[in-house]
Amino acid sequence: MNKEKQVLALKYRPQNFEDLIGQEVVAETISKAIKQNKVSNAYLFTGIRGVGKTTIARILAKSLNCTAGIENQCKLKCENCDAITNSNHIDVLEIDAASKTGIDDVRELIEFSRYGPTSSKYKIFIIDEVHMLSKQAFNALLKTLEEPPEYLKFIFATTEVKKIPVTVLSRCTRFDLSRVNSDELFKFIKSVSQKENGNISDDVIKLIVRISEGSVRDALSLLDRALISSDDNNKLDIKEAQKIFGYFDKTNLIELFEYLFSGNENKVIDIYRTIYNQGVDPKIFLNDFLEILYYLKNISFIDKNGNNFNLNDDDHDKIVKIAESLENSTLLLFWQFTIKTLSEIEIVSDPNISLEMFLIRLIYLSKKNDLNEFSTDSNDQKITSNSDKKINVIEKKLISETKISENANTTIGQIKNIVQEKKIDDNFVKIDTFDNLINTCITKKELKLKYELENNVSLVSFENLRIEISFNESLDKNFVKDLSLKLYEWTNQRWIISFSKLKGEMPVREEKLFKMKKDLENAKSSETYKKFLKNFSDAELISKLEIKNNKDE
């Protein structure tokens, strides 16, 4: 492939230890081991995506088989190194464990290892994503790993080292590759940009470094996108880059915090909606919200020049200013509210609405003079441990003190109540009993749900917006999902349907049959029936059910 047409991650892939960035200690250790002829039977490289695991594995393979030796590796351009670079060396086999996970694949590998190298010093097996191998495959590999032939070397790479059996780990020389330092990654990406004649600003490069989180491959991929979007006439600026990368500026979030603590509801909602309209996922928003809370709590310990490009100088100064007027207890309480909201958005149909209500709740709290009533502990650990209780107390207080807005046309961002109950529209149904639910199924022609409720469900408890049931093995697997959707459609309210280990009431169908049988027995024992039999001895009293069954037969 023409190198000029390659993506940057491949074009600038290191070809020797000297080209590596951020992994100098690993490179030096391996180089010394090769020079001293103390090469391990098996190597394991672990770390996050894009830090150089597979790259180092290939460089190690070239270092072991280079005809010029480790001292002059590839400087004389040998056939072995060129073949390994192009992934077509006969003695260096690269395997993707994600696609070859079974014991048969490993047995084939072991069988292939019985034959010595053809054109080089070592036969080398590079197994990428080794954690994907099955348990049986690992077991088959153990003996060969422990006592391989002198000419055979294994090199493993993985992002999930915890999934590898301890018996395999103990037979490998392990190297944990670290994230690449932000300053070092910035210099590298800037140099690549200059080589590619990229017209992008330093702020954009810092953004690339921030998003990549120490991954060189991710950073190069982002730079690729940035270079495509830039041209000779117009330099790519930070705002345009944020749109390209789908990243929202934390400056907006910090501004949101300023208005949050000042109690400016309209501004808070406007900023949030601006962020939301950029396509930001609610989970990402809340995680970044937590990140800002962390900075507010620990900003005094964060070096302006060494904060991993997560904050620029202006953002750092703004956070310092906001943090000056805040108590730790307030921040810890806000932290707990945010964590709680993260779990809540999993069960709601519209997370956006939940987030707006979440922000309004925080605004309300920031206005309360008696916040300390709930957070007077001097010990932060006590505050954290008791936070759930405090949240419940506060929520009850909010509900009791808040009135429903009289303006029906008010948007959700302007609603100033924190009540969880909604007004039931005239078009919606009120369901307050289990029988009422079954009748609603009949009215709405949801006969399948009616059948499941009557035949396969035992009611344990029925409360406001909550149904607890037990069930038999015939219950449809989609019952809970279908019923939840219909209940929301009929009532415009969220219902919780939970399973219980308790037996519960008799299913409606069984209860009807039991009652019918009991009524039949009572009728047969009555004096009227006995007198009737004297006159009509061949007569027999039967139930409606028996009549239906006879018809079915």
Residue pairs with C-beta under 8 A, 6 or more apart in sequence:
3 11
4 11
7 220
7 221
7 224
8 192
8 196
8 220
8 221
8 223
8 224
8 227
9 217
9 220
9 221
9 224
12 192
12 220
13 55
14 20
14 21
14 52
14 55
14 59
15 59
15 62
15 74
15 81
15 85
16 59
16 62
16 63
16 73
16 74
17 27
17 28
17 30
17 31
17 59
17 63
17 73
18 27
20 26
20 27
20 52
20 55
20 56
20 59
21 180
21 184
21 185
21 188
21 216
22 51
22 52
22 178
22 179
22 180
22 181
22 184
22 185
22 214
22 216
23 51
23 52
23 56
23 177
23 178
23 180
26 45
26 56
26 175
26 177
27 56
29 175
30 43
30 56
30 60
30 63
30 175
31 63
31 70
33 39
33 40
34 63
34 64
34 70
35 70
35 71
39 64
39 153
40 153
40 172
40 173
41 145
41 146
41 148
41 152
41 153
41 154
41 171
42 145
42 148
42 153
42 154
42 155
42 156
42 171
42 172
42 173
43 57
43 60
43 153
43 154
43 155
43 156
43 172
43 173
43 174
43 175
44 130
44 156
44 157
44 158
44 161
44 164
44 169
44 172
44 173
44 174
44 175
45 53
45 56
45 57
45 155
45 156
45 157
45 158
45 175
45 177
46 53
46 157
46 158
46 159
46 161
46 174
46 175
46 176
46 177
47 53
47 159
47 176
47 177
47 178
47 179
48 159
48 179
48 213
48 214
48 215
49 159
49 215
49 217
49 218
50 212
50 215
50 216
50 217
50 218
50 219
51 177
51 178
51 179
51 180
51 214
51 215
51 216
52 177
52 216
53 128
53 157
53 158
53 159
53 177
54 126
54 128
54 157
56 175
56 177
57 126
57 128
57 155
57 157
58 84
58 85
58 126
60 155
61 84
61 89
61 92
61 124
61 126
61 155
62 73
62 74
62 80
62 81
62 84
62 85
63 70
63 73
64 121
64 122
64 124
64 153
65 80
65 81
65 84
65 89
65 91
65 92
65 120
65 121
65 122
65 124
66 72
66 73
66 74
66 78
66 80
66 81
67 76
67 78
67 79
67 80
68 74
68 75
68 76
68 78
73 81
74 81
79 119
80 89
80 119
80 120
83 89
83 90
83 92
84 92
87 94
89 120
90 118
90 119
91 117
91 118
91 119
91 120
91 122
91 123
91 124
92 120
92 123
92 124
92 126
93 109
93 112
93 123
93 124
93 125
93 126
94 126
94 128
95 105
95 109
95 125
95 126
95 127
95 128
96 128
96 129
97 127
97 128
97 129
97 130
97 131
97 132
97 133
98 128
98 129
98 132
101 132
101 133
101 134
101 137
102 134
102 136
102 137
103 134
103 136
103 137
103 140
105 137
106 133
106 137
106 140
106 141
107 140
109 125
109 141
110 140
110 141
110 144
113 123
113 125
113 144
113 148
113 149
113 152
115 123
116 123
116 149
116 151
117 123
117 151
121 151
122 151
122 152
122 153
123 151
123 152
123 153
124 152
124 153
124 154
124 155
125 152
125 153
125 154
125 155
126 155
126 157
127 133
127 154
127 155
127 156
127 157
128 157
128 158
129 157
129 158
129 159
130 156
130 157
130 158
130 164
131 158
131 159
131 160
131 161
131 163
131 164
133 141
135 165
138 164
138 165
138 167
138 168
141 168
142 167
142 168
142 171
144 152
145 154
145 168
145 171
145 172
146 171
148 154
154 172
156 164
156 172
158 164
161 169
161 174
161 176
178 214
179 213
179 214
179 215
180 188
180 214
180 215
180 216
181 214
182 209
182 210
182 214
182 308
182 309
185 209
185 212
185 214
185 216
185 219
186 205
186 206
186 209
186 309
188 216
188 219
189 205
189 208
189 209
189 219
189 220
189 223
190 202
190 205
192 220
192 223
193 200
193 205
193 223
193 226
193 227
196 227
198 223
198 226
198 227
198 230
199 230
199 231
199 232
199 234
199 235
199 236
200 226
200 227
200 230
200 235
200 236
200 241
201 235
201 236
201 237
201 238
203 237
203 238
203 241
203 312
204 226
204 236
204 237
204 238
204 241
205 223
206 309
206 312
207 238
207 241
207 242
207 245
207 247
207 309
208 219
208 222
208 223
208 226
208 241
208 245
209 219
209 309
210 308
210 309
210 310
211 218
211 222
211 245
211 247
212 218
212 219
212 222
222 245
225 244
225 245
226 236
226 241
226 244
229 236
229 240
229 241
229 244
230 236
238 249
239 249
241 247
242 248
242 249
242 278
243 278
246 278
246 279
248 275
248 278
248 280
248 288
250 288
250 291
250 292
250 310
250 311
250 315
251 312
251 314
251 315
252 271
252 274
252 275
253 275
253 288
253 289
253 292
254 292
254 315
254 318
254 319
254 322
255 271
256 268
256 271
256 272
256 275
256 359
257 292
257 296
257 322
258 318
258 322
259 267
259 268
259 271
260 268
260 359
260 362
260 363
260 366
261 322
261 325
261 326
261 366
262 366
263 363
263 366
263 367
265 360
265 363
265 413
265 414
265 416
266 413
266 414
268 359
268 363
269 356
269 359
269 360
269 413
269 414
270 413
272 285
272 355
272 356
272 359
273 413
275 285
276 285
276 352
276 355
282 345
282 351
282 352
282 354
282 355
283 342
283 345
285 355
286 338
286 341
286 342
286 345
286 355
287 342
289 338
290 335
290 338
290 339
291 310
292 319
293 331
293 334
293 335
293 338
295 302
295 311
295 319
295 323
296 319
296 322
296 323
296 326
296 331
297 323
297 328
297 331
297 332
299 316
299 319
299 320
299 323
300 323
302 311
302 316
304 311
304 313
304 316
307 316
311 319
327 372
327 375
328 380
328 383
329 372
329 375
329 376
329 377
329 380
329 383
330 366
330 371
330 375
332 375
332 380
332 383
332 384
332 387
333 365
333 371
333 374
333 375
333 383
333 387
333 390
333 391
334 362
334 365
336 384
336 387
336 388
336 390
336 391
337 358
337 361
337 362
337 365
337 391
338 358
340 391
341 354
341 355
341 358
344 354
345 351
345 354
345 355
347 494
348 354
348 494
349 488
349 494
353 412
356 412
356 413
357 412
357 415
357 418
360 415
360 416
360 418
361 398
361 418
364 398
364 402
364 416
364 418
365 371
365 394
374 390
374 393
374 394
375 383
375 390
377 383
377 386
395 418
398 418
399 418
399 419
399 420
402 416
402 417
402 418
402 419
403 417
404 417
404 419
404 423
405 414
405 415
405 416
405 417
422 492
422 493
424 430
424 491
424 492
424 493
425 492
428 490
428 491
428 492
429 440
429 490
429 491
430 436
430 491
431 437
431 440
431 487
431 490
431 491
432 464
433 462
434 453
434 459
434 462
434 467
437 453
437 462
437 467
438 450
438 453
438 454
438 508
440 490
441 447
441 449
441 450
441 453
441 486
442 450
444 486
444 490
446 486
448 476
448 482
449 479
449 482
449 483
449 486
452 475
452 476
452 479
453 508
454 507
454 508
454 509
455 474
455 507
455 508
455 509
456 471
456 472
456 474
456 475
456 476
456 479
456 507
457 469
457 470
457 471
457 475
457 479
457 507
457 508
458 469
458 470
458 471
458 472
458 503
458 504
458 505
458 506
458 507
459 467
459 468
459 469
459 504
459 505
460 468
460 469
460 470
460 500
460 502
460 504
460 505
461 467
461 468
461 500
462 468
465 493
465 494
465 495
465 496
466 495
466 496
466 497
466 498
467 495
467 496
467 497
467 498
468 498
468 499
468 500
468 504
469 497
469 498
469 499
469 500
469 504
470 499
470 500
470 501
470 502
470 503
470 504
471 479
471 499
472 507
476 482
480 497
483 495
483 497
484 495
484 497
487 493
487 495
488 494
488 495
505 511
506 514
513 545
516 543
516 544
516 545
517 543
520 541
520 542
520 543
523 529
523 541
524 541
529 541
532 539
533 539
